[in-house]
Amino acid sequence: MKTPTIACLIGLLAANAIQAADPPPAPSGETPIATINEQAVPLDLFRLFFSERVRQLNTPNTPELQNQVFNEFVNTLVTAQDAERQGLDKQPGVQYALDLQRIQLLSRLALQAVAEGAQPSDEALAKAYEERFGDAKRTEYKARHILVASEDDARALIKEIDGGASFAELAKTKSMGPTGKTGGDLGWFDATQMVPPFTAAVAALKPGEHSKEPVQTQFGWHVILLEETREAPPPALDDVRQELTMDLQRDALSGYVAELRNQAKLDLNEDLIKTNEPGTAQPETEKK
């Protein structure tokens, strides 16, 4: 098969493949794009391959890219056919790997369907907003921090600050964080914008105080200076609409999975569980 003779066809199919918002007008389903070694290759299979490769490569859609991806597609098919001829698909573990890909895909599709069907109404969003925010005031903090790699480094900084060293100047010279060049200035933030250990440490300080013990997060070790606090009104509903929508969808997904688990008939291999064989894990269930 000569690439130049199919360039126009690839261009049409490729363009359709990446226009997710508009269903492609070309035939789909079992319509073959090619026959390779007497195996008909469905058009939609190529569309899926093309769209995935475009996302992976993250490059503009050009005729050159279309030819490149089509050739990759053909190469993938002929090598897969050869693997089957050699019986490689019958090797131990291969079928399990294929089965795993299948069930993971089906699981994602099921969860996606639930999420799409769980788009909250305006009433549900308003209720969630009232429950979370209501008319309550929220505290905002203005703080600085110095991020270092070790607890010992953080303790050394605290000792310098206790001795009268400038927090901002130390941040400029010692902090690994992106705010170091501005003296560790974090600006104003509320409790939801920082990781929990950092928020807890800030909330325990009074304005003008710095942390007397290093604060560890997944980013490293922090020394924190709280400069000011203020009371702020709750955010507008439109400002947190997406956040609330995601939370409600997450709740719907959790409920969906929990219901399926409760309804599932789960028979455990007790001997295997007791021996704690590698690759086995204690399931999320209680023995009745």
SELOSE-703674 format. One record per residue: x, y, z of N, C-alpha, C, O in turn; residue in three letters. Coordinates in steps of 0.2 Angstrom, whole numbers, padded with zeros to 4 digits, always signed. Example, Ala and Ser with C-alpha at 12.3 -4.5 7.8 and 13.67 -1.06 7.14 Angstrom:
<sites>
+0066-0028+0039+0062-0022+0039+0066-0016+0039+0071-0017+0042Ala
+0064-0011+0035+0068-0005+0036+0064+0000+0039+0067+0006+0040Ser
</sites>
This chain:
<sites>
+0004-0006+0000+0000+0000+0000+0004+0006+0000+0009+0007+0004Met
+0003+0011-0005+0008+0016-0006+0005+0022-0002-0001+0024-0003Lys
+0008+0025+0003+0006+0031+0007+0003+0037+0003-0002+0039+0005Thr
+0006+0039-0003+0004+0045-0006-0003+0044-0009-0007+0049-0009Pro
-0005+0038-0011-0012+0037-0013-0017+0037-0008-0023+0038-0010Thr
-0016+0037-0002-0021+0037+0003-0021+0044+0007-0024+0044+0012Ile
-0016+0048+0005-0015+0054+0009-0022+0058+0010-0024+0060+0016Ala
-0026+0059+0005-0032+0063+0005-0037+0059+0010-0040+0063+0014Cys
-0037+0053+0009-0042+0049+0013-0040+0050+0021-0044+0050+0025Leu
-0033+0049+0022-0031+0050+0029-0033+0057+0032-0035+0057+0037Ile
-0032+0062+0028-0033+0068+0030-0041+0069+0032-0042+0072+0037Gly
-0045+0066+0028-0052+0067+0030-0054+0063+0036-0057+0066+0040Leu
-0051+0057+0037-0053+0053+0042-0049+0056+0049-0053+0056+0054Leu
-0043+0058+0048-0040+0061+0054-0043+0067+0056-0044+0068+0062Ala
-0045+0072+0052-0049+0078+0054-0055+0076+0058-0057+0079+0063Ala
-0059+0071+0055-0065+0069+0058-0063+0066+0065-0067+0067+0070Asn
-0058+0062+0066-0056+0059+0072-0055+0064+0078-0057+0062+0083Ala
-0052+0069+0076-0051+0074+0082-0056+0079+0083-0056+0083+0088Ile
-0062+0079+0079-0067+0084+0080-0072+0080+0085-0078+0078+0082Gln
-0071+0080+0091-0075+0076+0096-0082+0079+0096-0087+0075+0097Ala
-0083+0085+0095-0089+0089+0096-0094+0087+0090-0100+0088+0091Ala
-0091+0086+0084-0095+0085+0079-0094+0078+0076-0089+0076+0074Asp
-0099+0073+0076-0099+0067+0074-0097+0067+0066-0099+0070+0062Pro
-0092+0063+0065-0089+0063+0058-0094+0060+0053-0098+0055+0055Pro
-0095+0063+0047-0100+0061+0042-0098+0055+0039-0103+0051+0036Pro
-0092+0053+0039-0090+0047+0035-0093+0040+0038-0095+0041+0044Ala
-0094+0035+0034-0096+0029+0037-0092+0026+0043-0086+0028+0043Pro
-0095+0023+0048-0091+0020+0053-0093+0013+0055-0095+0009+0050Ser
-0092+0011+0061-0094+0004+0063-0089+0000+0060-0083+0000+0061Gly
-0092-0005+0056-0088-0010+0053-0085-0009+0046-0082-0013+0043Glu
-0086-0003+0044-0083-0001+0037-0076-0001+0037-0073+0002+0042Thr
-0073-0005+0033-0065-0006+0033-0062+0000+0030-0064+0003+0025Pro
-0056+0002+0033-0052+0007+0030-0047+0003+0026-0044+0006+0021Ile
-0045-0003+0027-0041-0007+0023-0042-0014+0025-0045-0016+0030Ala
-0039-0018+0021-0038-0025+0022-0031-0027+0022-0027-0026+0018Thr
-0029-0030+0028-0021-0032+0029-0021-0039+0030-0023-0042+0035Ile
-0017-0042+0026-0017-0050+0026-0024-0053+0027-0024-0057+0031Asn
-0028-0051+0023-0035-0054+0023-0039-0052+0029-0045-0055+0030Glu
-0037-0048+0033-0040-0045+0039-0043-0038+0038-0039-0034+0037Gln
-0050-0038+0038-0053-0031+0037-0052-0027+0043-0053-0029+0049Ala
-0049-0021+0042-0048-0016+0048-0053-0011+0048-0054-0007+0044Val
-0057-0011+0054-0063-0006+0054-0060+0001+0054-0055+0003+0057Pro
-0064+0006+0051-0062+0013+0050-0062+0016+0057-0057+0020+0059Leu
-0067+0014+0062-0067+0017+0068-0060+0015+0073-0059+0019+0077Asp
-0058+0009+0071-0051+0007+0074-0046+0012+0073-0042+0014+0077Leu
-0045+0014+0066-0040+0019+0065-0042+0026+0068-0037+0029+0070Phe
-0048+0028+0068-0050+0034+0071-0047+0034+0078-0045+0039+0080Arg
-0049+0029+0082-0047+0029+0089-0039+0029+0089-0037+0033+0094Leu
-0036+0025+0085-0028+0025+0086-0026+0032+0084-0021+0034+0087Phe
-0029+0035+0079-0026+0042+0077-0027+0047+0083-0023+0051+0084Phe
-0033+0047+0085-0035+0052+0091-0030+0051+0097-0028+0056+0100Ser
-0029+0045+0099-0024+0044+0104-0017+0046+0103-0014+0049+0107Glu
-0015+0045+0097-0008+0047+0095-0007+0054+0094-0002+0057+0096Arg
-0013+0058+0092-0012+0065+0092-0012+0068+0099-0008+0073+0100Val
-0016+0065+0104-0015+0067+0110-0008+0066+0113-0005+0070+0117Arg
-0005+0060+0112+0001+0058+0115+0007+0063+0112+0011+0065+0115Gln
+0006+0064+0105+0012+0068+0102+0011+0075+0103+0016+0079+0103Leu
+0005+0078+0104+0003+0085+0106+0007+0089+0100+0010+0094+0102Asn
+0005+0087+0094+0008+0091+0088+0002+0093+0084-0003+0090+0084Thr
+0003+0098+0080-0002+0100+0075-0004+0095+0070+0001+0091+0068Pro
-0010+0095+0068-0012+0090+0063-0010+0092+0056-0013+0097+0054Asn
-0005+0089+0053-0003+0090+0047-0003+0084+0042-0004+0078+0045Thr
-0003+0085+0036-0003+0079+0031+0003+0074+0033+0002+0068+0033Pro
+0009+0077+0035+0014+0073+0037+0013+0069+0043+0015+0063+0043Glu
+0010+0072+0048+0008+0068+0054+0003+0063+0052+0003+0057+0055Leu
-0002+0064+0048-0007+0059+0046-0004+0053+0043-0006+0047+0044Gln
+0001+0054+0038+0004+0049+0035+0009+0045+0040+0009+0039+0040Asn
+0012+0049+0045+0016+0045+0050+0012+0041+0054+0013+0035+0055Gln
+0006+0043+0057+0002+0039+0061-0002+0033+0057-0002+0028+0060Val
-0003+0034+0051-0006+0029+0047-0001+0023+0046-0003+0017+0047Phe
+0005+0025+0045+0010+0020+0045+0012+0017+0051+0013+0011+0051Asn
+0011+0020+0057+0012+0017+0063+0006+0012+0064+0007+0007+0067Glu
+0000+0014+0062-0006+0010+0063-0005+0003+0059-0006-0002+0062Phe
-0002+0004+0053-0001-0002+0049+0004-0006+0052+0004-0013+0053Val
+0010-0003+0054+0015-0007+0058+0013-0011+0064+0015-0016+0065Asn
+0008-0007+0068+0006-0010+0074+0002-0016+0072+0002-0021+0076Thr
-0003-0016+0067-0007-0021+0065-0003-0027+0063-0004-0033+0065Leu
+0002-0026+0058+0006-0032+0055+0010-0035+0061+0011-0041+0061Val
+0013-0031+0065+0016-0035+0071+0012-0038+0076+0014-0044+0078Thr
+0006-0036+0077+0001-0039+0081-0001-0046+0078-0002-0051+0081Ala
-0002-0046+0071-0004-0052+0068+0001-0057+0068+0000-0063+0069Gln
+0008-0055+0067+0013-0059+0068+0014-0062+0075+0015-0068+0076Asp
+0012-0058+0080+0012-0061+0087+0007-0066+0088+0009-0071+0091Ala
+0001-0066+0085-0004-0071+0085-0001-0077+0081-0003-0083+0084Glu
+0002-0076+0075+0004-0082+0072+0009-0086+0076+0010-0092+0075Arg
+0013-0082+0080+0018-0086+0084+0016-0088+0090+0019-0092+0094Gln
+0009-0087+0091+0006-0089+0098+0008-0086+0104+0007-0088+0109Gly
+0011-0079+0103+0013-0075+0109+0007-0073+0113+0007-0072+0119Leu
+0001-0073+0110-0005-0071+0114-0007-0077+0118-0011-0076+0123Asp
-0004-0083+0118-0006-0089+0122+0000-0089+0128-0001-0094+0132Lys
+0005-0085+0128+0010-0085+0133+0006-0084+0140+0002-0080+0140Gln
+0009-0087+0145+0007-0086+0152+0007-0078+0154+0012-0075+0152Pro
+0001-0076+0156+0001-0069+0158-0002-0064+0153-0004-0059+0155Gly
-0001-0066+0146-0003-0061+0141-0011-0061+0141-0013-0055+0141Val
-0014-0066+0142-0022-0066+0142-0024-0062+0148-0029-0058+0147Gln
-0021-0063+0153-0023-0059+0159-0022-0051+0158-0026-0047+0160Tyr
-0016-0050+0155-0015-0042+0153-0020-0040+0149-0022-0034+0150Ala
-0022-0044+0144-0028-0041+0139-0034-0041+0143-0038-0036+0142Leu
-0035-0046+0147-0042-0045+0151-0042-0039+0156-0047-0036+0157Asp
-0036-0038+0159-0035-0032+0163-0037-0026+0160-0040-0021+0162Leu
-0034-0025+0154-0035-0019+0150-0043-0018+0148-0046-0013+0148Gln
-0046-0024+0147-0053-0024+0145-0057-0022+0151-0062-0017+0150Arg
-0056-0025+0157-0060-0023+0163-0059-0016+0165-0063-0013+0168Ile
-0053-0014+0164-0051-0007+0166-0055-0002+0162-0058+0003+0164Gln
-0055-0003+0155-0059+0001+0151-0066+0001+0152-0069+0006+0152Leu
-0069-0005+0153-0076-0005+0155-0078-0002+0161-0083+0001+0162Leu
-0073-0002+0166-0074+0001+0173-0074+0009+0172-0079+0012+0174Ser
-0070+0011+0168-0070+0018+0166-0076+0021+0163-0079+0026+0164Arg
-0078+0017+0158-0084+0018+0154-0090+0019+0159-0095+0023+0158Leu
-0091+0014+0164-0096+0014+0168-0096+0020+0173-0101+0023+0174Ala
-0090+0021+0175-0090+0027+0180-0091+0034+0176-0094+0038+0179Leu
-0089+0034+0170-0090+0040+0166-0098+0041+0164-0100+0046+0165Gln
-0101+0035+0163-0108+0036+0162-0112+0038+0168-0117+0042+0168Ala
-0110+0036+0174-0113+0038+0180-0112+0045+0181-0116+0049+0183Val
-0105+0047+0180-0104+0055+0181-0108+0059+0177-0110+0064+0179Ala
-0108+0057+0170-0112+0061+0166-0120+0061+0167-0123+0066+0166Glu
-0122+0056+0170-0129+0056+0172-0130+0059+0179-0136+0060+0181Gly
-0125+0061+0182-0125+0064+0189-0124+0071+0189-0122+0074+0194Ala
-0125+0075+0183-0125+0082+0183-0130+0085+0188-0136+0084+0187Gln
-0127+0088+0193-0132+0091+0198-0136+0097+0195-0134+0101+0191Pro
-0142+0097+0198-0147+0102+0196-0145+0109+0200-0141+0108+0204Ser
-0148+0114+0198-0147+0120+0201-0149+0120+0208-0146+0123+0213Asp
-0154+0116+0210-0157+0116+0216-0152+0112+0221-0150+0113+0226Glu
-0149+0106+0218-0144+0102+0221-0138+0106+0223-0135+0106+0228Ala
-0135+0110+0218-0130+0115+0219-0131+0120+0224-0126+0121+0228Leu
-0137+0123+0224-0138+0128+0229-0138+0125+0236-0136+0128+0241Ala
-0141+0119+0237-0141+0115+0243-0134+0114+0246-0133+0115+0252Lys
-0130+0111+0241-0123+0110+0243-0119+0116+0245-0115+0116+0250Ala
-0121+0121+0241-0117+0128+0243-0119+0130+0250-0115+0132+0254Tyr
-0126+0130+0252-0128+0132+0258-0125+0128+0264-0123+0130+0269Glu
-0125+0121+0262-0122+0117+0268-0115+0118+0269-0112+0118+0275Glu
-0111+0120+0264-0104+0121+0264-0102+0128+0267-0098+0129+0271Arg
-0105+0133+0264-0103+0139+0265-0108+0143+0269-0106+0147+0274Phe
-0115+0143+0267-0120+0147+0271-0118+0154+0271-0115+0157+0266Gly
-0119+0157+0277-0117+0164+0278-0111+0165+0282-0110+0170+0284Asp
-0108+0159+0283-0102+0160+0288-0096+0163+0285-0095+0163+0279Ala
-0093+0167+0289-0087+0170+0287-0081+0165+0287-0082+0160+0290Lys
-0076+0166+0283-0070+0162+0283-0064+0166+0284-0063+0172+0282Arg
-0059+0163+0287-0053+0166+0289-0048+0165+0283-0047+0160+0280Thr
-0045+0171+0281-0040+0171+0276-0033+0173+0280-0033+0177+0284Glu
-0028+0170+0277-0021+0171+0280-0016+0175+0275-0017+0173+0269Tyr
-0012+0179+0278-0007+0182+0274+0000+0179+0277+0001+0181+0283Lys
+0004+0176+0273+0010+0172+0276+0015+0172+0272+0015+0173+0266Ala
+0021+0170+0274+0027+0169+0271+0030+0162+0273+0028+0160+0278Arg
+0034+0159+0269+0037+0153+0271+0044+0152+0267+0045+0155+0262His
+0047+0147+0270+0054+0145+0268+0054+0138+0267+0052+0134+0272Ile
+0055+0135+0261+0055+0128+0260+0062+0126+0259+0066+0128+0255Leu
+0064+0121+0263+0070+0118+0262+0069+0110+0262+0064+0107+0263Val
+0075+0107+0261+0075+0099+0259+0075+0095+0266+0072+0089+0265Ala
+0077+0098+0271+0078+0093+0277+0075+0097+0283+0075+0103+0284Ser
+0074+0092+0288+0072+0095+0295+0077+0099+0298+0076+0104+0301Glu
+0083+0097+0298+0089+0100+0301+0090+0107+0298+0091+0112+0301Asp
+0089+0108+0291+0090+0114+0288+0084+0119+0291+0085+0125+0292Asp
+0078+0116+0291+0073+0120+0294+0074+0123+0301+0073+0128+0303Ala
+0077+0118+0305+0078+0120+0312+0084+0125+0312+0084+0130+0317Arg
+0089+0125+0308+0094+0130+0308+0091+0137+0306+0093+0142+0309Ala
+0086+0137+0301+0083+0143+0299+0079+0146+0305+0079+0152+0306Leu
+0075+0142+0309+0072+0144+0315+0076+0147+0320+0075+0152+0323Ile
+0082+0144+0321+0087+0147+0325+0089+0154+0323+0090+0158+0327Lys
+0090+0155+0317+0093+0161+0314+0087+0166+0315+0088+0172+0317Glu
+0081+0164+0314+0075+0169+0314+0074+0171+0322+0073+0177+0323Ile
+0075+0166+0326+0074+0168+0333+0080+0173+0335+0079+0177+0340Asp
+0085+0172+0332+0091+0177+0333+0090+0184+0330+0095+0188+0331Gly
+0085+0185+0327+0084+0191+0324+0085+0192+0316+0084+0198+0314Gly
+0086+0187+0313+0088+0187+0306+0081+0188+0302+0076+0187+0304Ala
+0082+0192+0296+0076+0194+0292+0073+0187+0289+0076+0184+0285Ser
+0066+0186+0290+0063+0180+0287+0063+0181+0280+0065+0176+0276Phe
+0061+0187+0277+0061+0188+0270+0068+0187+0266+0068+0184+0261Ala
+0073+0189+0270+0080+0189+0267+0082+0181+0267+0085+0179+0262Glu
+0080+0178+0272+0082+0171+0272+0079+0167+0267+0081+0162+0264Leu
+0072+0169+0266+0068+0165+0261+0071+0167+0254+0072+0162+0250Ala
+0074+0173+0253+0077+0174+0246+0083+0170+0245+0085+0168+0239Lys
+0087+0169+0250+0093+0165+0249+0093+0157+0250+0097+0154+0248Thr
+0088+0155+0254+0088+0148+0256+0082+0144+0254+0082+0138+0254Lys
+0077+0147+0252+0070+0144+0250+0071+0140+0243+0074+0143+0239Ser
+0069+0134+0243+0069+0130+0237+0062+0132+0233+0062+0130+0227Met
+0057+0135+0236+0051+0136+0233+0051+0142+0228+0056+0146+0228Gly
+0046+0142+0223+0046+0148+0218+0045+0154+0222+0046+0160+0218Pro
+0042+0155+0228+0041+0161+0231+0047+0164+0234+0047+0169+0237Thr
+0053+0160+0234+0059+0162+0237+0061+0169+0235+0063+0173+0239Gly
+0061+0170+0229+0063+0177+0226+0059+0183+0228+0061+0188+0228Lys
+0053+0181+0231+0049+0187+0233+0049+0187+0241+0044+0189+0244Thr
+0054+0184+0244+0054+0183+0251+0049+0178+0254+0048+0179+0260Gly
+0047+0173+0250+0043+0168+0253+0036+0170+0253+0032+0167+0257Gly
+0034+0176+0250+0027+0179+0251+0022+0174+0247+0022+0173+0241Asp
+0017+0172+0251+0012+0168+0249+0005+0172+0247+0000+0169+0244Leu
+0005+0178+0249-0001+0182+0248-0006+0180+0253-0005+0177+0258Gly
-0013+0181+0251-0018+0179+0255-0021+0173+0252-0021+0171+0246Trp
-0023+0168+0257-0026+0162+0255-0030+0159+0261-0030+0162+0267Phe
-0035+0155+0259-0039+0152+0265-0037+0144+0266-0032+0142+0262Asp
-0040+0141+0270-0038+0135+0272-0039+0129+0267-0035+0124+0267Ala
-0043+0131+0262-0044+0126+0257-0038+0126+0251-0038+0121+0247Thr
-0034+0131+0251-0029+0132+0246-0023+0129+0248-0018+0129+0243Gln
-0021+0127+0254-0015+0124+0255-0016+0116+0258-0022+0115+0260Met
-0011+0113+0258-0011+0106+0260-0012+0106+0268-0010+0111+0271Val
-0016+0101+0270-0018+0101+0277-0012+0102+0283-0014+0106+0287Pro
-0007+0099+0282-0002+0101+0287+0001+0108+0287+0002+0111+0293Pro
+0001+0111+0282+0003+0118+0281-0003+0123+0284-0001+0127+0288Phe
-0009+0121+0282-0015+0125+0285-0015+0125+0292-0016+0130+0296Thr
-0014+0119+0295-0015+0118+0302-0009+0122+0306-0010+0125+0311Ala
-0003+0122+0303+0002+0126+0306+0001+0133+0306+0002+0137+0311Ala
-0002+0136+0300-0003+0143+0300-0009+0145+0305-0008+0150+0308Val
-0014+0140+0305-0020+0142+0309-0017+0142+0317-0021+0145+0321Ala
-0012+0139+0318-0010+0139+0325-0006+0145+0327-0004+0146+0333Ala
-0004+0149+0322+0000+0155+0324-0004+0161+0325-0010+0161+0323Leu
-0001+0166+0328-0004+0172+0329+0000+0177+0324+0006+0176+0323Lys
-0004+0182+0322+0000+0187+0317+0007+0189+0320+0007+0191+0326Pro
+0012+0189+0316+0018+0191+0318+0023+0185+0321+0029+0186+0322Gly
+0020+0179+0322+0023+0173+0324+0026+0169+0319+0023+0169+0313Glu
+0031+0166+0320+0034+0161+0315+0034+0154+0318+0034+0153+0325His
+0033+0149+0314+0033+0142+0317+0040+0140+0321+0045+0142+0319Ser
+0039+0138+0327+0044+0136+0331+0047+0129+0330+0052+0127+0332Lys
+0043+0125+0326+0045+0118+0324+0044+0118+0316+0040+0121+0313Glu
+0048+0114+0313+0048+0113+0306+0041+0110+0304+0039+0105+0308Pro
+0038+0112+0298+0032+0109+0296+0033+0105+0290+0036+0107+0285Val
+0032+0098+0290+0033+0094+0284+0027+0093+0280+0021+0092+0283Gln
+0028+0094+0273+0023+0092+0269+0026+0088+0263+0032+0086+0263Thr
+0022+0086+0258+0025+0082+0253+0030+0086+0249+0034+0083+0245Gln
+0030+0093+0250+0035+0097+0246+0042+0097+0249+0046+0099+0246Phe
+0042+0096+0256+0048+0097+0259+0047+0099+0266+0041+0098+0269Gly
+0051+0103+0269+0051+0106+0276+0050+0113+0276+0054+0117+0272Trp
+0045+0116+0280+0043+0123+0279+0045+0126+0286+0044+0123+0291His
+0047+0133+0285+0046+0137+0291+0041+0143+0289+0042+0145+0283Val
+0037+0144+0293+0031+0149+0291+0031+0155+0296+0032+0154+0302Ile
+0029+0161+0293+0028+0167+0296+0021+0169+0294+0020+0171+0289Leu
+0017+0170+0300+0010+0172+0299+0010+0180+0299+0012+0182+0305Leu
+0008+0184+0294+0009+0191+0295+0002+0194+0297+0002+0198+0301Glu
-0003+0192+0294-0010+0195+0295-0015+0190+0294-0014+0184+0291Glu
-0021+0191+0297-0027+0187+0296-0033+0192+0295-0033+0198+0297Thr
-0038+0189+0291-0044+0193+0290-0050+0189+0289-0049+0183+0287Arg
-0056+0191+0290-0062+0188+0289-0065+0190+0282-0065+0196+0281Glu
-0066+0185+0278-0068+0186+0272-0075+0183+0271-0077+0178+0274Ala
-0080+0186+0266-0086+0183+0265-0085+0176+0261-0080+0175+0258Pro
-0090+0172+0261-0090+0166+0258-0090+0167+0250-0092+0173+0248Pro
-0087+0163+0246-0086+0164+0239-0093+0164+0236-0098+0161+0239Pro
-0094+0167+0230-0100+0167+0226-0101+0160+0224-0097+0156+0222Ala
-0108+0158+0223-0109+0152+0220-0106+0150+0214-0103+0145+0213Leu
-0106+0155+0209-0103+0154+0203-0096+0153+0203-0093+0149+0199Asp
-0092+0155+0208-0085+0154+0209-0083+0147+0211-0078+0145+0210Asp
-0088+0144+0214-0087+0137+0217-0091+0132+0214-0092+0126+0216Val
-0095+0134+0208-0100+0129+0205-0096+0123+0203-0099+0118+0204Arg
-0090+0124+0199-0087+0118+0197-0084+0114+0202-0085+0107+0202Gln
-0082+0117+0207-0079+0113+0213-0085+0109+0216-0084+0103+0218Glu
-0091+0112+0217-0097+0108+0220-0099+0103+0216-0101+0098+0218Leu
-0099+0104+0209-0101+0099+0204-0097+0093+0205-0100+0088+0205Thr
-0091+0094+0205-0086+0088+0205-0087+0085+0212-0087+0078+0212Met
-0088+0088+0217-0089+0085+0224-0096+0081+0223-0096+0075+0226Asp
-0101+0083+0221-0107+0080+0220-0107+0074+0216-0109+0068+0217Leu
-0103+0074+0210-0102+0069+0206-0098+0063+0209-0099+0057+0208Gln
-0093+0066+0213-0088+0061+0216-0093+0057+0222-0092+0051+0222Arg
-0097+0060+0225-0102+0057+0230-0106+0052+0226-0107+0046+0228Asp
-0108+0054+0220-0112+0049+0216-0108+0043+0214-0111+0037+0214Ala
-0102+0044+0212-0098+0038+0210-0097+0034+0216-0097+0028+0215Leu
-0095+0037+0222-0094+0033+0228-0100+0029+0230-0099+0023+0231Ser
-0106+0032+0229-0112+0028+0231-0113+0023+0226-0115+0017+0228Gly
-0112+0024+0220-0113+0019+0214-0108+0013+0216-0111+0007+0215Tyr
-0102+0014+0217-0097+0009+0218-0099+0005+0225-0099-0001+0225Val
-0101+0009+0230-0103+0005+0236-0109+0001+0235-0109-0004+0238Ala
-0114+0003+0232-0120-0001+0231-0118-0007+0227-0120-0013+0229Glu
-0114-0007+0222-0112-0013+0218-0108-0018+0222-0109-0024+0222Leu
-0103-0015+0227-0100-0019+0231-0104-0023+0236-0104-0029+0238Arg
-0109-0019+0239-0114-0022+0244-0118-0027+0240-0120-0032+0244Asn
-0120-0027+0234-0124-0031+0230-0120-0037+0228-0123-0043+0226Gln
-0113-0036+0227-0109-0042+0224-0109-0048+0229-0108-0047+0235Ala
-0109-0054+0226-0108-0060+0229-0100-0061+0229-0097-0063+0224Lys
-0097-0060+0235-0089-0061+0235-0087-0067+0239-0088-0067+0245Leu
-0085-0072+0236-0082-0078+0239-0075-0078+0239-0072-0078+0234Asp
-0072-0077+0245-0065-0077+0246-0061-0084+0246-0064-0088+0249Leu
-0055-0084+0243-0051-0090+0244-0048-0089+0251-0042-0086+0251Asn
-0051-0092+0256-0048-0090+0263-0041-0093+0264-0037-0090+0268Glu
-0039-0098+0261-0033-0101+0262-0027-0096+0259-0022-0095+0262Asp
-0029-0094+0253-0024-0089+0250-0024-0083+0254-0018-0080+0254Leu
-0029-0080+0256-0029-0074+0260-0025-0075+0266-0021-0070+0268Ile
-0026-0081+0270-0022-0082+0276-0015-0082+0275-0011-0080+0279Lys
-0012-0085+0269-0005-0086+0268-0002-0080+0266+0004-0079+0265Thr
-0006-0074+0264-0004-0068+0262+0001-0069+0256+0007-0066+0257Asn
-0001-0072+0251+0003-0073+0245+0005-0066+0242+0001-0062+0242Glu
+0011-0066+0239+0012-0060+0235+0007-0058+0230+0005-0063+0226Pro
+0005-0052+0229+0000-0051+0224-0007-0051+0227-0012-0050+0223Gly
-0008-0053+0233-0015-0053+0236-0015-0048+0241-0010-0046+0244Thr
-0021-0045+0242-0022-0040+0247-0028-0041+0251-0033-0044+0248Ala
-0029-0039+0257-0034-0040+0261-0040-0036+0258-0040-0030+0257Gln
-0046-0039+0256-0051-0036+0252-0055-0031+0257-0055-0032+0263Pro
-0058-0026+0254-0062-0022+0258-0069-0025+0260-0074-0023+0257Glu
-0069-0029+0264-0075-0033+0266-0074-0035+0273-0068-0036+0275Thr
-0079-0037+0277-0078-0040+0283-0081-0047+0283-0087-0048+0280Glu
-0078-0052+0286-0080-0058+0286-0086-0059+0291-0086-0057+0297Lys
-0092-0061+0288-0098-0062+0293-0098-0068+0296-0103-0070+0300Lys
</sites>
